């Protein structure tokens, strides 16, 4: 059996695939990669099906060896060292048996490691994704640790005919504001508060985690803070505002229900961008109409899938 030996796990590395859709009614999150675009690019660079699992790294890279030759791709790291050879940029790479692969400092917040053929960890409720709340999936329902040996799927041809690189648009900008649509509870915020929300900038609180990104900035409390609010279903990208007025952007492993009012919701591709946002960089929000948001999201998704098709077909 082919295995990947985690020599050094890094700060918070874990296994994700496309997740477990449709189980929120059971209180289970979909999970999945926080930066879907980088996940797709990594899987495409090694010609994997998108349902295969990859390793998501947070703030730090990791080190590994394999007991067989492996073809892999890393998206989101400044450098990758294979023994004494150093590579920069996202590209298809190859390592021989027992060669040490060191994934260096990340370019932003998260990076993805895809191994050709995919990871052969247990499938639970249709997915290999790590759900930290439920403690299932991934590798024993937890983040990776140094010394872990992750089974890999068998493949017939480990060496690709062509080395691919990531497209030029794969790198996110922090210059443009994050686009949102007004949330279902926007009416609970005064016009002055909404103006503050869109005018002022925020930074990411270090208390953020995989459930949500906490923001720090000018408070935007709702004018109705009734304790009788009923909990409602939540979605990734929803921006909740607790009584202290500091927004929280819900991520893939959020609570499936919540009672704080939702002032706005990030577009899907903008949530990918936020997942890579540097903690020290200020961010702002800009409102979009629902129609414009749907159109923009569709264009970004279609561009990504068109690039993937081009790589897989060799055109």
Secondary structure, DSSP 8 states (H G I E B T S, - for coil): --EEEEEE--SS-EEE-S--TT-GGGT------SSHHHHHHHHHHTT--TTS-EEEEESS--EEEESS-EEEEEESBSEEEETTEEEESSBEEEE-TT--EEE--BSSSEEEEEETT-B----BTTB---BTTTTBSTBTTB---TT-EEEB---S--S-SS--B--GGGS--SSS-EEEEE-TTGGGS-HHHHHHHHHS-BEE-TT--SSEEEEESS----S---TT---EE--TTEEEE-TT--EEEE-TTS-SEE-SEEEEEE-HHHHHHHHT--TTS-B-EEE--HHHHHHHHHHHHHHHHHHHHHHHHT-
